[in-house]
């Protein structure tokens, strides 16, 4: 979807301001979308629906597999190829 977007340089704040709800102006495309692409946009819009951006709060990424060192390729590879198989854990909380 990124390849089709006309807003490739927009920040998350800009996208929110344009409106990332379904039918919002943040969703601008270089061509008409196919049905499966439209479904992807609906799914993305639904995920963003509960996101509330707060001024004066610093954003940061948090890598749950290694909270101390953060993201490492070899750590991710080890996780994905482990005998037990990957388990996804969500740390999202509604505020």
DSSP file (Angstrom, degrees, kcal/mol; ACC not computed):
  #  RESIDUE AA STRUCTURE BP1 BP2  ACC     N-H-->O    O-->H-N    N-H-->O    O-->H-N    TCO  KAPPA ALPHA  PHI   PSI    X-CA   Y-CA   Z-CA
    1    1 A X    >>        0   0    0      0, 0.0     4,-1.1     0, 0.0     3,-0.7   0.000 360.0 360.0 360.0 -32.9    0.0    0.0    0.0
    2    2 A X  G >4  +     0   0    0      1,-0.2     3,-0.8     2,-0.2     5,-0.1   0.912 360.0  56.5 -56.7 -42.8    2.9    2.3    0.7
    3    3 A X  G 34 S+     0   0    0      1,-0.3    -1,-0.2     3,-0.0     5,-0.1   0.816 109.9  45.4 -60.3 -31.3    3.9    2.1   -3.0
    4    4 A X  G <4 S+     0   0    0     -3,-0.7    26,-2.2    25,-0.1    -1,-0.3   0.619  90.6 108.6 -87.3 -14.4    0.5    3.4   -4.0
    5    5 A X  B <<  -A   29   0A   0     -4,-1.1     3,-0.3    -3,-0.8    24,-0.2  -0.312  53.9-159.6 -68.7 143.9    0.2    6.2   -1.5
    6    6 A X  S    S+     0   0    0     22,-2.0     3,-0.2     1,-0.2    -1,-0.1   0.429  90.0  63.8 -95.4  -2.1    0.5    9.8   -2.5
    7    7 A X    >   +     0   0    0     21,-0.5     3,-1.3    19,-0.2    -1,-0.2  -0.282  57.9 138.5-114.0  45.3    1.4   10.7    1.1
    8    8 A X  T 3  S+     0   0    0     -3,-0.3    -1,-0.2     1,-0.3    -2,-0.1   0.776  73.7  47.1 -63.4 -27.9    4.7    8.9    1.4
    9    9 A X  T 3  S+     0   0    0     -3,-0.2    -1,-0.3     2,-0.0     2,-0.1   0.412  85.4 117.1 -96.4   1.8    6.5   11.7    3.3
   10   10 A X    <   -     0   0    0     -3,-1.3     2,-0.1    16,-0.1    -3,-0.0  -0.412  59.7-132.1 -71.8 143.5    3.7   12.4    5.8
   11   11 A X     >  -     0   0    0     -2,-0.1     4,-2.5     1,-0.1     5,-0.2  -0.399  29.7-103.5 -81.8 169.7    4.3   11.9    9.5
   12   12 A X  H  > S+     0   0    0      1,-0.2     4,-2.5     2,-0.2     5,-0.2   0.901 125.4  53.5 -60.0 -40.7    1.9   10.0   11.7
   13   13 A X  H  > S+     0   0    0      2,-0.2     4,-2.3     1,-0.2    -1,-0.2   0.915 108.4  48.9 -61.0 -43.5    0.7   13.3   13.0
   14   14 A X  H  > S+     0   0    0      2,-0.2     4,-2.3     1,-0.2    -2,-0.2   0.922 110.9  50.1 -62.0 -44.3    0.1   14.6    9.5
   15   15 A X  H  X S+     0   0    0     -4,-2.5     4,-1.2     1,-0.2    11,-0.2   0.905 110.9  49.0 -61.5 -41.6   -1.9   11.5    8.6
   16   16 A X  H  < S+     0   0    0     -4,-2.5     4,-0.3     1,-0.2     3,-0.3   0.910 110.8  50.7 -64.2 -41.6   -4.0   11.8   11.8
   17   17 A X  H  < S+     0   0    0     -4,-2.3    -2,-0.2     1,-0.2    -1,-0.2   0.873 109.1  51.0 -64.2 -38.1   -4.7   15.4   11.0
   18   18 A X  H  < S-     0   0    0     -4,-2.3     7,-1.4    -5,-0.2    -1,-0.2   0.750 126.3 -99.8 -70.5 -23.7   -5.7   14.5    7.4
   19   19 A X     <  -     0   0    0     -4,-1.2     7,-1.8    -3,-0.3     8,-0.4   0.664  34.9-164.5 103.0  99.5   -8.1   11.9    8.8
   20   20 A X        +     0   0    0     -4,-0.3    28,-0.2     6,-0.1     3,-0.1   0.325  56.9 109.4 -99.1   8.7   -7.1    8.2    8.9
   21   21 A X  S >  S-     0   0    0      1,-0.2     3,-2.8    -5,-0.2     6,-0.2  -0.316  93.0 -64.7 -69.5 166.7  -10.6    7.0    9.5
   22   22 A X  T 3  S+     0   0    0      1,-0.3    -1,-0.2    20,-0.1     3,-0.1  -0.331 130.3  14.8 -57.1 127.6  -12.3    5.1    6.6
   23   23 A X  T 3  S+     0   0    0      1,-0.2    -1,-0.3    -3,-0.1    -3,-0.1   0.460  95.9 146.5  84.6   2.5  -12.8    7.6    3.8
   24   24 A X    X   -     0   0    0     -3,-2.8     3,-1.3     1,-0.1    -1,-0.2  -0.245  62.1-114.9 -70.1 160.2  -10.3   10.1    5.4
   25   25 A X  T 3  S+     0   0    0     -7,-1.4    -6,-0.2     1,-0.2    -5,-0.1   0.604 106.5  77.9 -72.3 -11.5   -8.1   12.3    3.3
   26   26 A X  T 3  S+     0   0    0     -7,-1.8     2,-1.3   -11,-0.2    -1,-0.2   0.760  80.2  76.7 -66.7 -23.2   -5.0   10.6    4.6
   27   27 A X    <   +     0   0    0     -3,-1.3     2,-0.4    -8,-0.4    -1,-0.2  -0.705  62.1 156.1 -93.7  89.1   -5.8    7.8    2.2
   28   28 A X        -     0   0    0     -2,-1.3   -22,-2.0     2,-0.0   -21,-0.5  -0.955  19.9-166.1-115.9 133.7   -4.7    9.1   -1.1
   29   29 A X  B     -A    5   0A   0     -2,-0.4   -24,-0.2   -24,-0.2   -25,-0.1  -0.880  30.5-136.2-125.9 151.1   -3.8    6.7   -4.0
   30   30 A X  S    S+     0   0    0    -26,-2.2     2,-0.3    -2,-0.3   -25,-0.1   0.667  93.9   6.7 -74.8 -18.3   -2.0    7.0   -7.3
   31   31 A X  S    S-     0   0    0    -27,-0.2     2,-0.1    -3,-0.0    -1,-0.1  -0.940  98.5 -70.6-152.0 170.8   -4.7    4.8   -8.9
   32   32 A X        -     0   0    0     -2,-0.3     2,-0.2     1,-0.1    -2,-0.0  -0.463  57.4-118.4 -66.5 140.9   -8.0    3.1   -8.0
   33   33 A X        -     0   0    0     -2,-0.1     2,-0.1     1,-0.1    -1,-0.1  -0.507  17.4-122.0 -83.6 149.6   -7.5    0.3   -5.5
   34   34 A X     >  -     0   0    0     -2,-0.2     4,-2.5     1,-0.1     3,-0.4  -0.415  36.7 -99.3 -78.8 165.2   -8.4   -3.3   -6.2
   35   35 A X  H  > S+     0   0    0      1,-0.2     4,-1.9     2,-0.2     5,-0.1   0.890 123.9  49.0 -56.5 -44.5  -10.9   -5.0   -3.8
   36   36 A X  H  > S+     0   0    0      1,-0.2     4,-1.6     2,-0.2    -1,-0.2   0.835 111.1  51.1 -68.0 -30.6   -8.2   -6.7   -1.8
   37   37 A X  H  > S+     0   0    0     -3,-0.4     4,-2.1     2,-0.2    -2,-0.2   0.896 107.5  52.3 -71.0 -40.4   -6.3   -3.4   -1.4
   38   38 A X  H  X S+     0   0    0     -4,-2.5     4,-2.2     1,-0.2    -2,-0.2   0.884 107.9  52.6 -60.9 -38.4   -9.5   -1.7   -0.2
   39   39 A X  H  X S+     0   0    0     -4,-1.9     4,-2.4    -5,-0.2    -1,-0.2   0.896 106.9  52.4 -64.5 -40.2   -9.9   -4.4    2.4
   40   40 A X  H  X S+     0   0    0     -4,-1.6     4,-2.4     1,-0.2    -2,-0.2   0.898 109.1  49.7 -61.7 -40.6   -6.3   -3.8    3.6
   41   41 A X  H  X S+     0   0    0     -4,-2.1     4,-2.8     2,-0.2    -2,-0.2   0.907 109.8  51.0 -65.3 -41.7   -7.1   -0.1    3.9
   42   42 A X  H  X S+     0   0    0     -4,-2.2     4,-2.3     2,-0.2    -2,-0.2   0.913 111.1  48.6 -61.1 -42.6  -10.2   -0.9    5.9
   43   43 A X  H  X S+     0   0    0     -4,-2.4     4,-1.9     2,-0.2    -2,-0.2   0.923 113.3  46.6 -63.4 -44.4   -8.2   -3.2    8.2
   44   44 A X  H  X S+     0   0    0     -4,-2.4     4,-1.9     1,-0.2    -2,-0.2   0.917 111.7  51.2 -63.7 -44.1   -5.5   -0.5    8.7
   45   45 A X  H  X S+     0   0    0     -4,-2.8     4,-1.0     1,-0.2    -1,-0.2   0.892 108.5  51.8 -60.7 -41.1   -8.2    2.2    9.4
   46   46 A X  H  < S+     0   0    0     -4,-2.3     4,-0.4     1,-0.2     3,-0.4   0.887 108.9  50.8 -64.3 -38.6   -9.8    0.0   12.0
   47   47 A X  H  < S+     0   0    0     -4,-1.9     3,-0.5     1,-0.2    -1,-0.2   0.866 113.7  44.7 -65.3 -36.1   -6.5   -0.6   13.8
   48   48 A X  H >< S+     0   0    0     -4,-1.9     3,-1.6     1,-0.2    -1,-0.2   0.596  88.8  91.1 -83.2 -11.5   -5.9    3.2   13.8
   49   49 A X  T 3< S+     0   0    0     -4,-1.0    -1,-0.2    -3,-0.4    -2,-0.1   0.821  91.5  40.4 -56.2 -36.5   -9.4    4.0   14.9
   50   50 A X  T 3  S+     0   0    0     -3,-0.5     2,-0.4    -4,-0.4    -1,-0.3   0.387  87.2 115.0 -96.3   3.6   -8.5    3.9   18.7
   51   51 A X    <   -     0   0    0     -3,-1.6     2,-0.5    -4,-0.1    43,-0.0  -0.610  44.5-170.3 -78.2 128.1   -5.2    5.6   18.4
   52   52 A X        -     0   0    0     -2,-0.4     2,-0.3     2,-0.0    -2,-0.0  -0.974  11.4-147.5-120.8 118.3   -5.1    9.0   20.2
   53   53 A X        -     0   0    0     -2,-0.5     2,-0.4   -41,-0.1    -2,-0.0  -0.677  13.3-155.4 -85.1 137.2   -2.0   11.2   19.6
   54   54 A X    >   -     0   0    0     -2,-0.3     3,-1.0     3,-0.1     2,-0.1  -0.944  12.2-127.3-118.0 132.2   -1.0   13.3   22.6
   55   55 A X  T 3  S+     0   0    0     -2,-0.4     3,-0.1     1,-0.2     0, 0.0  -0.397  92.0  21.5 -70.9 152.7    0.9   16.6   22.4
   56   56 A X  T 3  S+     0   0    0      1,-0.2     2,-0.5    -2,-0.1    -1,-0.2   0.658  95.4 115.4  64.3  18.2    4.0   16.9   24.6
   57   57 A X    <   -     0   0    0     -3,-1.0     2,-0.3     0, 0.0    -1,-0.2  -0.982  65.7-129.3-118.2 123.5    4.4   13.1   24.9
   58   58 A X        -     0   0    0     -2,-0.5     2,-0.2    -3,-0.1    -3,-0.0  -0.533  18.5-136.4 -75.7 131.9    7.5   11.6   23.3
   59   59 A X        +     0   0    0     -2,-0.3     2,-0.3     2,-0.0    -1,-0.1  -0.542  28.8 171.4 -79.6 150.4    6.9    8.6   21.0
   60   60 A X        -     0   0    0     -2,-0.2     2,-0.3     2,-0.0     0, 0.0  -0.982  30.0-121.9-156.3 154.7    9.2    5.6   21.3
   61   61 A X        -     0   0    0     -2,-0.3     2,-0.4     2,-0.0    -2,-0.0  -0.744  21.3-160.6 -94.4 145.0    9.4    2.1   19.9
   62   62 A X        -     0   0    0     -2,-0.3     2,-0.8     8,-0.0     5,-0.1  -0.977   5.9-155.7-131.1 119.0    9.5   -0.9   22.3
   63   63 A X    >   -     0   0    0     -2,-0.4     3,-1.1     3,-0.3     7,-0.2  -0.836   5.3-163.8 -96.4 107.6   10.8   -4.3   21.1
   64   64 A X  T 3  S+     0   0    0     -2,-0.8     3,-0.4     1,-0.3    -1,-0.1   0.694  82.1  65.0 -69.3 -20.3    9.2   -6.8   23.4
   65   65 A X  T 3  S+     0   0    0      1,-0.3    -1,-0.3     2,-0.1     2,-0.2   0.788 122.4  13.2 -73.6 -25.3   11.6   -9.6   22.5
   66   66 A X    <>  +     0   0    0     -3,-1.1     4,-1.9     1,-0.1    -1,-0.3  -0.694  64.1 178.8-152.1  92.4   14.5   -7.7   24.1
   67   67 A X  T  4 S+     0   0    0     -3,-0.4    -4,-0.1    -2,-0.2     4,-0.1   0.715  83.0  47.8 -69.9 -21.1   13.6   -4.8   26.3
   68   68 A X  T  4 S+     0   0    0      2,-0.1    -1,-0.2     1,-0.1    -2,-0.1   0.950 125.7  20.8 -86.1 -55.6   17.3   -4.0   27.1
   69   69 A X  T  4 S-     0   0    0      1,-0.2     2,-0.2    -6,-0.1    -2,-0.2   0.715  96.5-149.2 -87.4 -21.5   19.0   -4.1   23.7
   70   70 A X     <  +     0   0    0     -4,-1.9    -1,-0.2    -7,-0.2     2,-0.2  -0.513  54.2   4.3  84.5-157.2   16.0   -3.5   21.5
   71   71 A X        +     0   0    0     -2,-0.2     2,-0.4    -4,-0.1     3,-0.1  -0.442  63.5 170.0 -70.5 128.5   15.7   -4.9   18.0
   72   72 A X     >  -     0   0    0     -2,-0.2     4,-2.1     1,-0.1     5,-0.2  -0.997  33.8-138.0-135.4 136.1   18.4   -7.2   16.8
   73   73 A X  H  > S+     0   0    0     -2,-0.4     4,-2.7     1,-0.2     5,-0.2   0.926 105.4  49.6 -59.6 -46.3   18.3   -9.3   13.6
   74   74 A X  H  > S+     0   0    0      1,-0.2     4,-2.3     2,-0.2    -1,-0.2   0.852 109.7  52.1 -66.2 -31.7   19.8  -12.3   15.2
   75   75 A X  H  > S+     0   0    0      2,-0.2     4,-2.0     1,-0.2    -1,-0.2   0.888 111.2  47.0 -67.7 -38.6   17.4  -12.2   18.1
   76   76 A X  H  X S+     0   0    0     -4,-2.1     4,-2.7     2,-0.2    -2,-0.2   0.913 112.0  50.0 -68.0 -43.0   14.5  -12.0   15.7
   77   77 A X  H  X S+     0   0    0     -4,-2.7     4,-1.9     1,-0.2    -2,-0.2   0.931 110.5  50.0 -60.7 -45.7   15.8  -14.9   13.7
   78   78 A X  H  < S+     0   0    0     -4,-2.3     4,-0.4     1,-0.2    -1,-0.2   0.906 112.0  48.9 -59.1 -42.5   16.3  -17.0   16.8
   79   79 A X  H >< S+     0   0    0     -4,-2.0     3,-0.9     1,-0.2    -2,-0.2   0.930 112.5  46.7 -62.8 -47.1   12.8  -16.2   17.9
   80   80 A X  H 3< S+     0   0    0     -4,-2.7     6,-0.3     1,-0.2    -1,-0.2   0.763 117.8  42.1 -70.1 -25.1   11.3  -17.1   14.5
   81   81 A X  T 3< S+     0   0    0     -4,-1.9    -1,-0.2    -5,-0.2    -2,-0.2   0.289  83.9 128.9-105.5  10.2   13.2  -20.4   14.2
   82   82 A X    X   -     0   0    0     -3,-0.9     3,-0.8    -4,-0.4     4,-0.1  -0.272  68.9-118.1 -64.9 153.9   12.8  -21.5   17.8
   83   83 A X  T 3  S+     0   0    0      1,-0.3    -1,-0.1     2,-0.1     3,-0.1   0.870 114.0  51.9 -60.9 -39.7   11.5  -25.1   18.3
   84   84 A X  T 3  S-     0   0    0      1,-0.1    -1,-0.3     3,-0.0    -2,-0.1   0.702 110.1-128.4 -72.8 -19.1    8.4  -23.9   20.2
   85   85 A X    <   -     0   0    0     -3,-0.8    -1,-0.1    -6,-0.1    -4,-0.1   0.081  37.5 -52.7  84.2 157.5    7.5  -21.5   17.3
   86   86 A X        -     0   0    0     -6,-0.3     2,-0.4    -4,-0.1    -6,-0.1  -0.359  44.8-163.1 -71.2 143.6    6.7  -17.8   17.7
   87   87 A X        -     0   0    0     -2,-0.1     2,-0.5     2,-0.0    -2,-0.0  -0.998  15.0-139.8-123.5 127.0    4.1  -16.5   20.1
   88   88 A X        -     0   0    0     -2,-0.4     2,-0.4     2,-0.0    -2,-0.0  -0.749  16.9-168.8 -92.7 130.6    2.9  -13.0   19.6
   89   89 A X        -     0   0    0     -2,-0.5     2,-0.5     2,-0.0   -25,-0.1  -0.968   9.5-148.0-119.1 130.9    2.3  -10.9   22.6
   90   90 A X        -     0   0    0     -2,-0.4    -2,-0.0     1,-0.1     0, 0.0  -0.846  16.2-178.7-102.0 134.0    0.5   -7.6   22.5
   91   91 A X        +     0   0    0     -2,-0.5     2,-0.3     2,-0.0    -1,-0.1   0.054  40.0 131.3-113.0  22.0    1.4   -4.8   24.8
   92   92 A X        -     0   0    0      2,-0.0     2,-0.4     0, 0.0    -2,-0.1  -0.583  32.4-176.5 -80.9 136.1   -1.3   -2.4   23.6
   93   93 A X        -     0   0    0     -2,-0.3     2,-0.4     0, 0.0    -2,-0.0  -0.998  24.9-127.7-132.5 135.6   -3.4   -0.6   26.1
   94   94 A X              0   0    0     -2,-0.4   -43,-0.1     1,-0.1   -44,-0.0  -0.678 360.0 360.0 -78.8 134.4   -6.3    1.7   25.6
   95   95 A X              0   0    0     -2,-0.4    -1,-0.1   -43,-0.0     0, 0.0   0.377 360.0 360.0-108.0 360.0   -5.9    4.9   27.5
